[in-house]
Structures are given as structure tokens and as C-alpha cells.
């Protein structure tokens, strides 16, 4: 299961995958509760869709004021490799031009 963790003392945000056993969701932090748009997609497309959704979300959290919050968001954007997500999205759109599910998932992931 993918998730984000904010360290209670340092405020550092970490993202990644953990085994779902013993993990309890405590809330969505305002993220939408729609099923993952990457469900049932080819593996390469699913990875780009998930990263695009995360990058889109965190880019919307960036204030541009140089605050500690922005520093944490910037670190998360770097960790997610958001600097290359536009090119990767374009490549998936081209590779799966005839796959409506991939195109729709990419559209949904790009929505703020």
C-alpha cells in the first residue's frame, strides 16, 4: 500500500510502499477517496499514473514562500521525481494512444 508519513517531531514527509498487514488508515488528509486510477492498468502506465497523481497533489500544496512547509513539499516533489513526470506522461499517452483506460487514468491523475 502506498502512503505518506509525517514524522511527528521533525515534520519530515516520507512517501513509499509498505505492506498492508497491520496498517490502519487514519484519514485521507484531504485527498480524494476515489479508487486509484492505476487499478488494472499495464504496470509501466500504472507507475506513471500514481506518480502523476502524487505530483499533482503536492504541486498544489507548494506556496512559493520559502517556508519550512515549502521545503518539505519540495523534498517530496524531488523524491517523487516530479521534474520528469510531464515527459513520462507524454510517453505513456503516446505508447497507449489506443487504450482509453490509460488515457482516462492519466487525465484523472492530472486533476488537482
Buried (B, 14 or more C-beta within 10 A) or exposed (E): EEEBEEEEEEEEBEBEEEEEEEEEEEEEEEEEEEEBBBEEBBEBBBBBBBBBBBBBBBBEBBEEEEEEBBEBBBBBBEBBEBEEBEEBBEBBBEBBEEBEBBBEBBEBBBEE
